[in-house]
Amino acid sequence: MEDRRGEWVVLQVSGEMDLVTSPAVRQHVHDAVAEGRHWLVLDLSEVRFCDSSGVGVLIAARRLMRSCSGRLRLILPPQDAAHGSHVHRVLAALGVRRLFDVYPDLGAATELDEDDEDAVDPLSA
């Protein structure tokens, strides 16, 4: 479920994000932060269902990453994609989609932009 790409920890989530599975995702996010990893990508491209508890985990992850000056990025297929558009629709319907930095794939999500390069600690590189 976890991978590392440079400064980024990538958590791959698949299947459903619901009352049963969301606590595990929440725990993986907390574990990454506890290990000092503050740049997190949640790959939701294989999530087929997300209920309010899943959305709650995403919002809590965003809050946690912001509290430690971290970064959170989501990987979601485009809204018109045959697979994976469910999470897009749920986030949009709840009016929280705008809260997240969304990328179409892992390469785009882990690419450093100007803000990221300024935030990298040269001693840890």
C-alpha positions in Angstrom: 0.0 0.0 0.0 2.9 2.4 0.6 5.6 3.5 -1.8 8.2 6.2 -1.8 9.0 8.6 -4.7 11.8 11.0 -3.7 10.4 13.2 -1.0 6.9 11.8 -1.5 5.2 8.9 0.4 2.6 7.4 -1.9 -0.3 5.5 -0.3 -2.2 3.4 -2.8 -5.8 2.9 -1.9 -8.1 0.5 -3.9 -11.6 -0.8 -3.7 -13.8 1.0 -1.2 -13.2 3.8 1.3 -16.0 3.3 3.7 -16.7 2.8 7.4 -14.9 -0.5 7.4 -11.8 0.4 5.4 -11.3 4.2 6.2 -9.7 3.6 9.6 -6.8 1.7 7.9 -6.2 4.6 5.5 -6.3 7.1 8.4 -3.7 5.0 10.3 -1.4 4.8 7.3 -1.5 8.6 7.0 -0.8 9.1 10.7 2.1 6.6 10.5 3.7 8.4 7.6 3.5 11.7 9.5 4.8 10.1 12.7 7.8 8.9 10.6 8.5 12.5 9.6 7.2 12.1 6.1 5.2 15.3 5.4 4.8 15.0 1.6 2.0 12.6 0.9 0.2 11.4 -2.2 -3.0 9.4 -1.9 -3.5 7.4 -5.0 -7.2 6.9 -5.2 -7.3 5.9 -8.9 -8.5 2.4 -8.0 -11.1 3.5 -5.4 -14.6 2.5 -6.8 -16.7 3.7 -3.8 -16.2 6.4 -1.2 -18.8 7.2 1.5 -18.8 10.0 4.1 -16.3 8.3 6.3 -13.8 8.1 3.3 -14.3 11.8 2.7 -13.8 12.4 6.4 -10.4 10.6 6.2 -9.4 12.8 3.2 -10.4 16.0 5.0 -8.6 14.9 8.2 -5.5 14.0 6.1 -5.5 17.5 4.6 -5.8 19.1 8.0 -3.0 16.9 9.4 -0.7 17.7 6.6 -1.4 21.4 6.8 -0.8 21.4 10.5 2.8 20.0 10.0 3.5 22.3 7.0 3.2 19.2 4.8 1.7 18.7 1.4 -1.1 16.4 0.3 -1.9 15.4 -3.2 -4.6 13.1 -4.6 -4.4 11.0 -7.7 -7.8 10.8 -9.3 -8.6 9.8 -12.9 -10.3 12.6 -15.0 -14.0 13.1 -14.2 -15.0 11.6 -17.5 -12.8 8.5 -17.1 -14.7 5.2 -17.1 -13.1 4.2 -13.8 -12.4 6.2 -10.7 -14.7 9.1 -11.4 -16.8 8.2 -8.3 -14.5 9.9 -5.9 -14.5 13.1 -8.1 -18.3 13.1 -8.1 -18.5 12.6 -4.3 -16.0 15.3 -3.5 -17.7 17.7 -6.0 -21.2 16.9 -4.7 -20.1 17.7 -1.1 -18.4 20.9 -2.3 -15.0 19.9 -1.0 -13.2 19.0 -4.2 -11.6 22.5 -4.3 -9.8 21.8 -1.1 -7.5 19.2 -2.7 -4.6 19.3 -5.1 -5.7 16.6 -7.7 -3.4 15.0 -10.3 -4.2 12.5 -13.0 -1.3 10.1 -12.4 1.7 9.3 -10.1 4.2 11.1 -12.4 2.3 14.4 -12.2 1.6 14.1 -8.5 5.2 13.5 -7.5 6.7 16.1 -9.8 8.3 18.9 -7.9 7.0 22.4 -8.7 8.6 25.7 -7.7 6.8 25.8 -4.3 8.0 22.3 -3.6 11.6 23.0 -4.5 11.6 26.0 -2.1 10.3 23.7 0.7 12.8 20.9 0.3 15.4 20.9 3.1 18.8 20.8 1.4 20.2 18.8 4.4 17.7 16.0 3.8 18.3 15.7 0.0 
